[in-house]
Amino acid sequence: MLDQTIAVYFDHSDWGGESGLYNRDYQPDLRAGEQRIWQFTVYTDRPDTEMALSWEKSVAQIPGDVMLYFRRVAQASLPVDDSQSDWQDMREVQSVDLTSRFQFTKIPFEVRAERFEMSPPSDVQAIPGEKQVTLRWRADGNEFIESYAITRQSSSAEDWREGEGTRCILRQDTDNPVSEFVDADVLEEVTYTYQIGVRFRSGAELRSELFTVRTLPVIKQTALLQSYPNPFNPEVWIPYELAEEAPVSIRIYNISGQLVRVLDLGLQPRGRYISKEKAAHWDGCTDAGERAASGVYFYVLRAGRYGAAKKMVTLK
């Protein structure tokens, strides 16, 4: 910690006559929320000597939930300016240059240690939107939090992205503090995996669990689309889009207007029903289980208050 021209000791008034004889200070571990201050003196018996006090190697051993600060203590023979008397983070400033002015120079310092609670983001919510995802989580008002980082992975690529700073908006609410991040750089109907990380002023980081969300499609209105294949034989798929949740049914009529088949799809959430996995499917049979005759058919979609009809052709 020190070069050969400097010594350091901890001085406690309760040591009595043994004060100044120790270079180690044995105390119980700090509890979260607790802080302590030590005084120590750097001294040399060499005048006009340039010295360096450094803790560059030992600072790496400090636990992530402990902050360490130091400052110069003013004295009559060696006054200090405001910048030297202010507490400084020992991780950011890892050495200080000193100068001896007298045959025997003493330079007093103070070191403050403070332990704090560390916890990952909690109460995480992922809210899917149209080409956006809103992430919300509870912030605990921890003054030692430096920043949040959002890590994202899509189901269609191995690309991880980060968003922080202006893209991470913190609402300062002491009763119910919530952090929010809106990711608008997404595609519709794609599944994304997110992780929220919190970085503390000590440099330590904690991350939430991974969580997944699928973005919503951009649907301006409910619509019935053209069936495929058209003509078809013997089965056909009927695609549609729902702008809002609704009970859905499709009725199929022949050219004479007779009801041939009813497809009752039940309550369907907002979304696109276009692929063969989602679209309505007609196997080409009537409600009685008979194969429908070749010809022109009309299919009518009912979705809540919405209704629309289109034409399709079956060939044998």
Buried (B, 14 or more C-beta within 10 A) or exposed (E): EEEEBBEEBBBBEEEEEEEEEEEEEEEEEBEEEEBEEBBBBBBBEEEEBEBEBBBEEEBEEBEEBBBBBBBBBEEEEBEBEEEBBEEBBBBEEBEBEBEBEEEEBEBBBBBBBBBBEBEBBEEBEBEBBEBBBBBBBBBEEBEBBEBBBBBBBBEEEEEEEEBEEEBBEBEEEEEEBBBBBBBEEBEBEBEBBBBBBBBBBBEBBBBBEEBEBBBBBEBEEBBBBEBBEEEBEEEBBBBBBBBBEBEBBBBBBBEEEEEBBEBEBEEBEBBBBBEEEBBBBBEBBBEEEEEBEEEEBBBBBBBBEBEBEBEBBBEE
